[in-house]
Amino acid sequence: IKKERVIHLYILLQGEFHSFLPGIEELQKEINFTLHEDGIPLTIEKSDSKDTVVEFRNGEGFISYGQAYHVYRAIGLFVQHSKEQATFMMKETPHFQTIGPMFDLSRNAVMRVDQFKGMLRKMALMGFNAAMLYMEDTYEVKDFPYFGYMRGRYSQQELQELDDYAFQFGIELIPCIQTLAHLEEFLKWDAAAHLKDTRGVLLVEQEATYEFLRKMIKAAAQPFRTKRIHIGMDEAEELGRGIYLNK
């Protein structure tokens, strides 16, 4: 098996650009490079355009970026191509303001925090700047201990830790929750009987349900920097056909 060559980089940063260093150091866990004062000099600077330019010439590297999160993709491109070419120049123009995946964290098993961090590093190298966390009952809601019980739910501290980690790469984490249906895993418990219409749908037109929703939304939003939250109300075909209909 051919061993991959390690690239040694000497990052040249000034002033505010030092904020990139923690994220760049974390990328060493994903791609084969090290930071060393005897490495290839790599200058990173802000561009007046939205383009990202990655260049290698005369033994030196240059990165010009439009948005801060572009830097981490540019680092990956530089490490990749500097192993193969002594001279190169490439330019990328972004076509989306926000780009990133939604992670389904409600099926079978919740991704461990360390594994999620690895996914965030890969996202940074791909040039993503957002991710949605689809959590039906897999986050902690105060006063509802059976919400996410035995489901590997994330604590508030774990979600904040993930948000802090994503933030260093310029990635916005956005909570994505359900507020009407898709709550079978919570409503199956006797402790939730007073909130249940059918197997997976909440009982509407009662104050207890709306108080529960307020606490859900607060709990889902609190650990994150973002001011955005995705409110899901899909697949509620059974709405009003259970306890509500009886009442």
FENFEN-V201222 format. One record per pair of residues at least 12 apart in sequence whose C-alpha atoms are under 8 Angstrom apart, sorted by the first residue. I is the first residue (numbers start at 0). GAP is how many residues later the second one is. D is the distance in Angstrom with one decimal. If there is no record, write none. Layout:
I/GAP/D  I/GAP/D
This chain:
3/28/7.6  4/27/7.4  4/78/7.1  5/26/5.2  5/27/5.1  5/28/7.2  6/25/6.6  6/26/4.5  6/27/6.4  6/32/7.7  6/33/8.0  6/72/6.6  6/75/8.0  6/76/7.2  7/25/5.6  7/26/4.9  7/27/5.7  7/28/5.9  7/30/7.5  7/31/4.4  7/32/6.1  8/24/7.1  8/25/6.2  8/26/4.9  8/27/5.7  8/28/7.4  8/29/7.6  8/30/4.2  8/31/4.6  8/32/6.2  8/33/6.6  9/25/5.8  9/26/5.4  9/27/5.1  9/28/6.6  9/29/4.9  9/30/5.5  9/31/4.7  9/32/5.9  10/24/7.3  10/30/6.1  10/31/4.9  10/32/6.3  10/33/7.6  11/29/6.7  11/30/5.8  11/31/4.8  11/32/6.6  12/30/6.8  12/31/6.4  16/27/7.9  16/28/7.9  18/149/7.8  19/51/8.0  19/148/7.3  19/149/7.8  21/146/7.1  22/49/7.7  22/145/5.6  22/146/5.7  23/48/6.8  23/51/7.8  25/95/7.5  26/94/6.3  29/88/7.8  29/91/7.1  29/92/7.2  30/45/7.4  30/48/7.9  31/47/7.7  32/46/7.0  39/19/6.7  39/20/6.0  39/21/7.0  40/18/7.7  40/19/5.2  40/20/6.0  41/18/6.1  41/19/4.4  41/20/5.5  41/21/7.4  42/18/6.2  42/19/4.8  42/20/6.1  43/18/6.1  43/19/4.7  43/20/6.0  43/21/7.8  43/27/8.0  44/18/6.3  44/19/5.1  44/20/6.6  45/18/5.6  45/19/5.2  45/20/6.3  45/21/8.0  46/17/5.5  46/18/5.3  46/19/5.3  47/18/6.8  48/16/8.0  48/17/5.8  49/15/7.0  49/16/4.1  49/17/6.8  49/43/6.7  49/44/7.2  50/13/7.8  50/14/6.3  50/15/5.5  50/40/6.7  50/41/5.7  50/42/4.7  50/43/6.9  51/12/5.6  51/13/4.4  51/14/6.0  51/18/6.8  51/22/7.3  51/39/5.6  51/40/5.2  51/41/6.5  52/12/6.5  52/21/7.8  52/36/7.2  52/37/5.8  52/38/4.4  52/39/6.6  53/20/6.3  53/23/7.5  53/24/6.5  53/35/5.7  53/36/5.4  53/37/6.4  54/23/7.6  54/32/7.6  54/33/5.7  54/34/4.3  54/35/6.5  55/22/7.8  55/26/7.1  55/30/7.1  55/31/5.1  55/32/5.3  55/33/6.4  56/29/7.0  56/30/5.0  56/31/6.9  57/28/8.0  57/29/7.5  58/27/7.4  60/17/7.7  67/102/6.6  68/55/7.1  68/58/6.7  68/59/7.5  68/60/6.4  68/100/5.9  68/101/4.8  68/102/7.2  69/57/5.8  71/52/5.6  71/53/5.5  71/55/7.0  71/97/7.1  72/51/6.1  72/52/4.2  72/53/5.6  72/54/5.0  73/51/7.6  74/50/7.6  75/49/5.7  97/30/7.7  97/31/6.2  97/32/6.4  98/29/5.4  98/30/5.8  98/31/5.8  98/32/7.9  99/23/7.7  99/28/5.2  99/29/6.2  99/30/4.8  99/31/5.1  99/32/7.7  100/29/7.2  100/30/5.2  100/31/6.4  101/29/5.6  101/30/4.4  101/31/6.0  101/32/6.6  102/28/7.3  102/29/6.1  102/30/5.3  102/31/5.8  103/29/6.7  103/30/5.0  103/31/7.1  104/28/6.7  104/29/5.5  104/30/5.5  104/31/7.9  104/33/7.1  105/28/6.8  105/29/5.5  105/30/5.9  105/31/7.2  105/32/6.4  108/42/7.2  108/43/7.0  109/28/7.6  109/41/7.5  109/42/5.9  109/43/7.2  112/45/7.1  112/49/7.1  115/46/7.7  116/45/6.9  116/48/7.1  116/49/7.8  119/46/6.3  120/48/7.9  123/45/6.1  123/47/7.5  127/43/7.0  128/40/7.8  128/41/5.9  128/42/4.1  128/43/6.0  129/41/4.9  129/42/4.4  129/43/5.8  129/44/7.4  130/40/7.2  130/41/6.3  130/42/5.1  130/43/6.1  131/41/5.9  131/42/4.7  131/43/5.8  131/44/6.1  132/40/7.1  132/41/6.2  132/42/5.0  132/43/5.5  133/41/6.6  133/42/4.7  133/43/6.0  134/40/7.4  134/41/6.1  134/42/5.3  134/43/7.6  135/41/5.4  135/42/5.6  135/46/6.8  135/47/6.5  136/14/8.0  136/16/7.1  136/46/7.0  136/48/7.2  136/49/6.7  137/13/6.5  137/14/6.6  137/15/3.9  137/16/6.0  138/14/4.8  138/15/4.7  138/16/6.1  138/17/7.4  138/80/7.8  138/81/7.0  139/13/6.4  139/14/6.2  139/15/5.3  139/16/6.4  139/79/6.8  139/80/8.0  140/74/6.8  140/75/6.1  140/78/5.6  140/79/7.9  141/73/7.5  141/77/7.5  145/40/6.6  145/43/7.2  145/45/7.2  145/46/8.0  146/39/5.4  147/37/7.5  147/38/6.6  148/37/7.9  155/63/7.7  155/66/7.9  155/67/5.9  156/66/7.4  158/64/5.8  158/65/7.3  159/63/4.7  159/64/6.2  162/60/7.4  162/61/5.9  162/62/7.2  171/53/7.9  171/54/6.6  172/51/6.9  172/52/7.9  172/53/6.9  173/50/7.4  173/52/6.5  173/54/6.3  173/55/5.9  173/56/7.4  174/45/6.3  174/46/6.6  174/49/7.9  174/53/7.7  174/54/5.3  174/55/6.3  175/53/6.0  175/54/4.5  175/55/6.3  175/56/7.1  176/43/7.5  176/52/7.9  176/53/6.3  176/54/5.6  176/55/5.7  177/53/6.0  177/54/4.4  177/55/6.0  177/56/7.9  178/23/8.0  178/34/6.6  178/52/6.5  178/53/5.9  178/54/5.7  179/21/5.7  179/22/5.4  179/52/7.4  179/53/5.1  179/54/7.5  179/56/6.8  180/19/5.4  180/20/4.2  180/21/6.3  180/52/6.3  180/53/6.6  180/54/6.5  180/55/5.2  181/18/5.4  181/19/6.8  181/52/7.8  181/53/7.3  181/54/7.7  182/17/4.8  182/18/6.4  182/19/7.8  183/15/5.8  183/16/4.1  183/17/7.5  184/15/7.8  186/12/6.8  186/13/6.4  193/14/8.0  194/13/7.1  194/14/5.7  195/47/7.3  196/42/7.2  196/43/6.7  196/44/7.3  196/45/5.1  196/46/4.7  196/47/5.8  197/40/6.6  197/41/7.4  197/42/7.9  197/43/6.9  197/44/5.0  197/45/6.7  200/35/6.5  200/37/6.9  200/38/6.2  201/37/7.8  202/37/7.5  202/40/7.3  202/41/6.4  203/36/7.8  203/40/7.5
